[in-house]
Amino acid sequence: LKISNPIQKISFIGSGNVSTHLAVAFKMKGFNIAEVYSPNLMHAEQFCVLTGGQAVENLSDIDTDTDLILIAVPDDKIEEVFHKLPVKKGIIAHTSGFTSIKVFSGSENYGVFYPLQTFTKGKTLDFSDVPFCIEANNPTTENRLQALAGTVSDHVLLINSEDRKYLHLAAVMVNNFANHIYSIADDILQTKHIDFKLLLPLIRETANKMYYLKPGNSQTGPAHRNDISTLEDHEKMLNNWPEYKKLYHLITTQIIKKYNG
Amino acid sequence: LKISNPIQKISFIGSGNVSTHLAVAFKMKGFNIAEVYSPNLMHAEQFCVLTGGQAVENLSDIDTDTDLILIAVPDDKIEEVFHKLPVKKGIIAHTSGFTSIKVFSGSENYGVFYPLQTFTKGKTLDFSDVPFCIEANNPTTENRLQALAGTVSDHVLLINSEDRKYLHLAAVMVNNFANHIYSIADDILQTKHIDFKLLLPLIRETANKMYYLKPGNSQTGPAHRNDISTLEDHEKMLNNWPEYKKLYHLITTQIIKKYNG
């Protein structure tokens, strides 16, 4: 996307994983990281070591004469942070999957810049296949945010706040819920002194399979084939973990129902 | 592992995914696939097109003068299949994570040959990082099975039937349960006409993260940060899917409890 007034100068509110990974990616593409705010000034300073730019101690001191202010803070802080910022000259956008674009109502140019990915401290990420979900309150802002996302990713899409909420819910499930299940597996194996690492190739293949098969067409296992004797035995093995047993029972019941009528 | 009497000739009982993928991998390493039995003769014949060897219509016709007969059938069929085989001269082993080695009691040389991985029809798999869990009723058989697994994999381990059952339970969780969660996400997105493929980079990164971080140290999301307002909103969004809502509630409750006391 070629546009006449591309975003060049970006400031960040928040110094967490999303913010840091985005800033580093943009810095590497030659963007100017102007200012960084964190409630913890030292965090903002550490951030600037990586990205250049100026650490700012108070939100009211943010220089809004920049092309874009990206707010990457927990959902319940976005509105509060927004209202503490001085009058906005550039674009203001947040990186949340869940929060509506309406949180910025009344501002001039605003939008959403949601990278659909999980970011881990210390683990570099290739953004090229990360979907960037863009929304804006006018076409110019939309184009500018799309063009910005397009400098780091090949998957930029427009999606409205309502649909984005469902995408975020689905993302919470495949990321946070899958991770919870991994952690249960780890808890169980630890009591038997079995290395969780043994599961890693299986975990990876289960994920990679999705590039070939829809999940509804790749379900396997004892619940899928309604193998009651294995299921009962598994539940007995979970007697020491009543919470995990409950989850085992609920999920297997759902799988049986889904695939065996 | 160098041994004096390596397995060279292998027959397969069952022509499903595990069986086919193993046979193809061994064939490529120069092993002789002798016979293949399937209750459906045509399946056994198709199998032999890939691997060579002879399709066999009746279990009682299997030539047991082979180094290894690998039984790769559903758990509840292993014992039945075993008892229908003629007197066994070579090693008899099954590929199950769940079934005890004791199922072969009374035989001379037997064991377990469990590849801890999910196998998909039509998707070639690199076995090199697949853990092979070996168990046998005597040291010679143990060595021979270990050596065989070592020809295709760098991760061969000895594990007894009791521990293997827990490993299998954990495998069912990280594979089948994670896949069920993917399918729920797909169901939700379909009703909103959002492409499930958007989640694939997230799904893959969530899996790959495990190579860097233990799952208990990489939990994130609204439940992890006890963000009640997002959780309540998500549950409302699931009102049309009472079963999925129930699962959402149970998992988020467990995550909150685990990480927020």
Boltz contact constraints between the chains, C-beta under 6 A:
constraints:
  - contact:
      token1: [A, 75]
      token2: [B, 230]
      max_distance: 6.0
  - contact:
      token1: [A, 98]
      token2: [B, 230]
      max_distance: 6.0
  - contact:
      token1: [A, 116]
      token2: [B, 202]
      max_distance: 6.0
  - contact:
      token1: [A, 117]
      token2: [B, 202]
      max_distance: 6.0
  - contact:
      token1: [A, 118]
      token2: [B, 205]
      max_distance: 6.0
  - contact:
      token1: [A, 118]
      token2: [B, 206]
      max_distance: 6.0
  - contact:
      token1: [A, 120]
      token2: [B, 209]
      max_distance: 6.0
  - contact:
      token1: [A, 123]
      token2: [B, 212]
      max_distance: 6.0
  - contact:
      token1: [A, 129]
      token2: [B, 201]
      max_distance: 6.0
  - contact:
      token1: [A, 130]
      token2: [B, 201]
      max_distance: 6.0
  - contact:
      token1: [A, 131]
      token2: [B, 198]
      max_distance: 6.0
  - contact:
      token1: [A, 163]
      token2: [B, 192]
      max_distance: 6.0
  - contact:
      token1: [A, 166]
      token2: [B, 192]
      max_distance: 6.0
  - contact:
      token1: [A, 167]
      token2: [B, 194]
      max_distance: 6.0
  - contact:
      token1: [A, 169]
      token2: [B, 234]
      max_distance: 6.0
  - contact:
      token1: [A, 169]
      token2: [B, 237]
      max_distance: 6.0
  - contact:
      token1: [A, 170]
      token2: [B, 185]
      max_distance: 6.0
  - contact:
      token1: [A, 170]
      token2: [B, 188]
      max_distance: 6.0
  - contact:
      token1: [A, 170]
      token2: [B, 189]
      max_distance: 6.0
  - contact:
      token1: [A, 171]
      token2: [B, 202]
      max_distance: 6.0
  - contact:
      token1: [A, 172]
      token2: [B, 221]
      max_distance: 6.0
  - contact:
      token1: [A, 173]
      token2: [B, 181]
      max_distance: 6.0
  - contact:
      token1: [A, 173]
      token2: [B, 185]
      max_distance: 6.0
  - contact:
      token1: [A, 174]
      token2: [B, 182]
      max_distance: 6.0
  - contact:
      token1: [A, 174]
      token2: [B, 185]
      max_distance: 6.0
  - contact:
      token1: [A, 174]
      token2: [B, 199]
      max_distance: 6.0
  - contact:
      token1: [A, 174]
      token2: [B, 203]
      max_distance: 6.0
  - contact:
      token1: [A, 175]
      token2: [B, 202]
      max_distance: 6.0
  - contact:
      token1: [A, 175]
      token2: [B, 206]
      max_distance: 6.0
  - contact:
      token1: [A, 176]
      token2: [B, 221]
      max_distance: 6.0
  - contact:
      token1: [A, 177]
      token2: [B, 181]
      max_distance: 6.0
  - contact:
      token1: [A, 177]
      token2: [B, 251]
      max_distance: 6.0
  - contact:
      token1: [A, 178]
      token2: [B, 178]
      max_distance: 6.0
  - contact:
      token1: [A, 178]
      token2: [B, 181]
      max_distance: 6.0
  - contact:
      token1: [A, 178]
      token2: [B, 206]
      max_distance: 6.0
  - contact:
      token1: [A, 179]
      token2: [B, 215]
      max_distance: 6.0
  - contact:
      token1: [A, 179]
      token2: [B, 219]
      max_distance: 6.0
  - contact:
      token1: [A, 180]
      token2: [B, 251]
      max_distance: 6.0
  - contact:
      token1: [A, 180]
      token2: [B, 255]
      max_distance: 6.0
  - contact:
      token1: [A, 181]
      token2: [B, 173]
      max_distance: 6.0
  - contact:
      token1: [A, 181]
      token2: [B, 177]
      max_distance: 6.0
  - contact:
      token1: [A, 181]
      token2: [B, 178]
      max_distance: 6.0
  - contact:
      token1: [A, 182]
      token2: [B, 174]
      max_distance: 6.0
  - contact:
      token1: [A, 182]
      token2: [B, 215]
      max_distance: 6.0
  - contact:
      token1: [A, 183]
      token2: [B, 215]
      max_distance: 6.0
  - contact:
      token1: [A, 183]
      token2: [B, 216]
      max_distance: 6.0
  - contact:
      token1: [A, 185]
      token2: [B, 170]
      max_distance: 6.0
  - contact:
      token1: [A, 185]
      token2: [B, 173]
      max_distance: 6.0
  - contact:
      token1: [A, 185]
      token2: [B, 174]
      max_distance: 6.0
  - contact:
      token1: [A, 186]
      token2: [B, 215]
      max_distance: 6.0
  - contact:
      token1: [A, 188]
      token2: [B, 170]
      max_distance: 6.0
  - contact:
      token1: [A, 189]
      token2: [B, 170]
      max_distance: 6.0
  - contact:
      token1: [A, 192]
      token2: [B, 163]
      max_distance: 6.0
  - contact:
      token1: [A, 192]
      token2: [B, 166]
      max_distance: 6.0
  - contact:
      token1: [A, 194]
      token2: [B, 167]
      max_distance: 6.0
  - contact:
      token1: [A, 198]
      token2: [B, 131]
      max_distance: 6.0
  - contact:
      token1: [A, 199]
      token2: [B, 174]
      max_distance: 6.0
  - contact:
      token1: [A, 200]
      token2: [B, 210]
      max_distance: 6.0
  - contact:
      token1: [A, 201]
      token2: [B, 129]
      max_distance: 6.0
  - contact:
      token1: [A, 201]
      token2: [B, 130]
      max_distance: 6.0
  - contact:
      token1: [A, 202]
      token2: [B, 116]
      max_distance: 6.0
  - contact:
      token1: [A, 202]
      token2: [B, 117]
      max_distance: 6.0
  - contact:
      token1: [A, 202]
      token2: [B, 171]
      max_distance: 6.0
  - contact:
      token1: [A, 202]
      token2: [B, 175]
      max_distance: 6.0
  - contact:
      token1: [A, 203]
      token2: [B, 174]
      max_distance: 6.0
  - contact:
      token1: [A, 203]
      token2: [B, 207]
      max_distance: 6.0
  - contact:
      token1: [A, 203]
      token2: [B, 210]
      max_distance: 6.0
  - contact:
      token1: [A, 204]
      token2: [B, 207]
      max_distance: 6.0
  - contact:
      token1: [A, 205]
      token2: [B, 118]
      max_distance: 6.0
  - contact:
      token1: [A, 206]
      token2: [B, 118]
      max_distance: 6.0
  - contact:
      token1: [A, 206]
      token2: [B, 175]
      max_distance: 6.0
  - contact:
      token1: [A, 206]
      token2: [B, 178]
      max_distance: 6.0
  - contact:
      token1: [A, 207]
      token2: [B, 203]
      max_distance: 6.0
  - contact:
      token1: [A, 207]
      token2: [B, 204]
      max_distance: 6.0
  - contact:
      token1: [A, 207]
      token2: [B, 207]
      max_distance: 6.0
  - contact:
      token1: [A, 209]
      token2: [B, 120]
      max_distance: 6.0
  - contact:
      token1: [A, 210]
      token2: [B, 200]
      max_distance: 6.0
  - contact:
      token1: [A, 210]
      token2: [B, 203]
      max_distance: 6.0
  - contact:
      token1: [A, 212]
      token2: [B, 123]
      max_distance: 6.0
  - contact:
      token1: [A, 215]
      token2: [B, 179]
      max_distance: 6.0
  - contact:
      token1: [A, 215]
      token2: [B, 182]
      max_distance: 6.0
  - contact:
      token1: [A, 215]
      token2: [B, 183]
      max_distance: 6.0
  - contact:
      token1: [A, 215]
      token2: [B, 186]
      max_distance: 6.0
  - contact:
      token1: [A, 216]
      token2: [B, 183]
      max_distance: 6.0
  - contact:
      token1: [A, 219]
      token2: [B, 179]
      max_distance: 6.0
  - contact:
      token1: [A, 221]
      token2: [B, 172]
      max_distance: 6.0
  - contact:
      token1: [A, 221]
      token2: [B, 176]
      max_distance: 6.0
  - contact:
      token1: [A, 230]
      token2: [B, 75]
      max_distance: 6.0
  - contact:
      token1: [A, 230]
      token2: [B, 98]
      max_distance: 6.0
  - contact:
      token1: [A, 234]
      token2: [B, 169]
      max_distance: 6.0
  - contact:
      token1: [A, 237]
      token2: [B, 169]
      max_distance: 6.0
  - contact:
      token1: [A, 243]
      token2: [B, 254]
      max_distance: 6.0
  - contact:
      token1: [A, 250]
      token2: [B, 250]
      max_distance: 6.0
  - contact:
      token1: [A, 251]
      token2: [B, 177]
      max_distance: 6.0
  - contact:
      token1: [A, 251]
      token2: [B, 180]
      max_distance: 6.0
  - contact:
      token1: [A, 254]
      token2: [B, 243]
      max_distance: 6.0
  - contact:
      token1: [A, 255]
      token2: [B, 180]
      max_distance: 6.0
